[in-house]
Amino acid sequence: MTARIERVVTEGVVDIDGTEHKVENNTWIVGDDDEVIVIDASRDAEKILEQVGEREVLAVICTAGLPDHVSAAIEVASRDEAVVALHPKDKPLWRETWRETWPDIDMEDDGVFGVADVQLDVMETPGVSPGGVSLYCEALKAVFTGKALQADGPGKLGGEYPRLADQLTSIGGRLFTLPAETRVLAAHGDEVTIGDLEPHFDDWVSGSLTRTVGDDDESEGPLTDGTKISGIKLNPDE
């Protein structure tokens, strides 16, 4: 059967200075009527598994070790004894959420996962986190970018760019080498295409992102990134 992509939007409520904000995450499911791979199992395992239904979960792949990428990974994977995959550089971040277990698979650049009749190719795209990855599915003309690249440009961590130079290198050197029609399916927000975003790259490199970051108003409306108030640290030993 032909593979397809499904989206599950999971929600959580966080408190910032006494005000509650809704946080939304995209969890992506790739597969057919028999088997699936779940990408970035976030927050609500019950909702994700409801969408999966009776299909077998082969793997849960985390594009980053951040809480909103891994918080439902163990519960989703355990139902069918599926493996959990994460880049080894993000294991310290994983440990902030899961202190008594580790992922089953250490992902590496150019690794491959197969599901139904398609494959997902691992692309290292660090920047927001040291071990950030994207997953490219040529057959479905889609790339799952986590926080590396979103509909509004490079993704942030708590309203900031932790390693912007690395992130832009990942975007320009890896993601923008993909065909223009490739769907960009990120951890937050709506989908766009590589062709939609690539014309903005020169502006990003020239400093437009850092010139405007101080003007963002995060005090109103739904948050697209709930990590700012999670206490997450990119260097947990500090």
N, C-alpha and C positions, 0 to 999 in steps of 0.2 A: 504494500500500500504506500501511497505517496506521503512523504513527510510534510508537516505543516508547522507553523509557529502559532502559539497561543500566548496571550498576555493575561496575567493575573495582577491586579493592583491591590496591594496590601496596605493597610493603614495602621497608624499608631498615633497616640496622643502624648505629647511631651509638654512639660511645664517649664516656661522660661520666665523667671522673675514674677511668678504668680499668675501668668497668663498661659492658658492651654492653647497649643497649636497642633493642628493635624499634620502628620507627615505621611507622605505617600511614596511607595516604592513599586517598581515594576519587577515582577518575577516572570521569567520567560520559560515556556515549555516547548520543547522541540521533539517531534516524534510523529507516530501514526496511531492507528487504532489499537495497537498491541503494546508498544513500548515507547518510553520517553526519556529525555534528559531534562532536568530542571536546572535553570541558571539563576543564581542569586535568590535562593529561597529565603524570603524575608518575612519576619514578624508572625505571620498567621499560617501555621502549618496546616490547620484544618481547612482553610479556604483553598490553599494550594492543592492539597490532596483531593478535595472535592472536585476540582477541575481535572485532575489526573484521572479520577475515577478508578476503574478496574485495570487500567493499563499498568504495566510493570515499569517502575522507575529504575533505570540502569545506573544512573549517576546523578549526583548533585554537584554542579560546578560553581565555584565561587570566584567571581572576577576580582575580588579583593577580600581581605580578611576583616574588613570593617563590620561593625555590629549589624548594620542594616543590609548586609550582604550574606550574613551567615547565621542570623538569629533563629531561623527555622530549619537550618540544614540538617541537623542531627535527627530531628523528628521526621522530616520528610524522607530522609534516606533510610531510616531504620525500619520503615514499614515493609520494604521489600529487600532489606539487607543490601541496599545499594552502596556504592562507594562515594565518598566525598573527596573532591579534588580542589586543591589550592596551591598557589605558587609558594615555594618554601620561604621566600623573603617576607611573606605576610603572616607567617606563623606567630610572631609576637603579637600581632593584632588579633588574630584568632583567639589567642590565649586570654585576651581581655573578656571574651564572651564565654568561651568553653575552657575551663581551667583543668578539667580532668580527662580530656580526650584530645586526639589529634586527627587531622584529615587522613584519609587512606592513601591518597595519591599526591605526590609532589609534581605539579605541572611544570613543564619546561617549554621554552620557545620551540615552535614547530611541532609540538605534540599533536596528536590526533585522537578524537573521540568519535565513535561511530554510533548512529542510532537510526533505526528504520533503514531508509535507502540513501542517507546523506552522511557527511562527516563534518565535524567541527574542528577547524584548525586553530591551535593556540598561537596567539601573537602577544609577546610581552609588550605591554604599554604602561610602563611605570610613570609615576608623576604624582597622582593623588595619594597613592600608597606605593611602597617600594616594589611590591610584587604584583602590581595591577596587571591584569591580562584582558585581552579581548578575544572573542571567538568568532572566526569567520566561517560562514557556510556559503560556499560558492554556489551550490545547487539551488539554494533558496534566496540567493542574492541579498544576504543580510549579514551584518556584523553586530555582535553583542558587545557593547563597549563599556559596560559598567559605568564608572564615573569618569573615565578618560575623556569621553566626548559625548556631549548631549545636544539637544535641539538648539540650545542657546549658546553653544560653544563649549570650550573646555570645562569640565566639571570641577567643582570646588569641594573642599572639605571644611565644613563649618564656616562658609563664606570666604575662605581664603584659598590660595594656591600654594600648597606646601613645597612643591618642587616644579615651578612653572617651566623652567628651561627643559627639564627632563620630559615633562608632559607634552610640550610643544614638539620636541624631538620625536616622541612616540606618535603624535598625530601626523606630523609632516612626513616622517620617515616610514611609517607603517600604514596608518589608516588611510591617508590620502593617496596611497598607491593603489587602492582598491578602485574598481570601476565606479564611475559617477553615479550609476543607478543603484548602487548598493544601499540597502536600508540600514540606517543607524538606529539600533534598538538599545537604548541606554537603561541604566538603573532607575532613572527618574525622568518624568516628562514624556512628551509625545515623540513620535518618530519623525525623522527627516531622512535625507539621503546624503551621501558623500558629496554629490554635486551641489547640493544646497549650501553646504558649509565650507567647501574648499575655497571659494572666492574670498572668504574673510580671513584666511590664514595670514596673509601679509600684514594685515592690520593687527592681528594678535601678536605677531612677532615684533612689530614696531612699537608695542607698548600700550595698545588700546585697552587691554584687559586690566592692567594695573592702574591706569589713569582713572578708570571709572569704578574700580572696586569699592572705593570709599563712599561712593554715592548710592550704593544699593540700600534700599530700605527693607530690612527683614522683619520689621515690627508688625506688618499686617499680612493677612492672607495665609494660605497654606504654605508650609515649608516644603521645598523640594529636597532638602538635605537635613536630616535630623542628627547628624553626627556632632554638631557644634556643642550640644548640651549633653552628649553622652559621656564626656570625660575621656574620650579616646585620645591616646598619645601615639604619635608615629614612632617615637623612641621610648618604649615603655620603661627602659632602665634609667631614664633621666629623672 
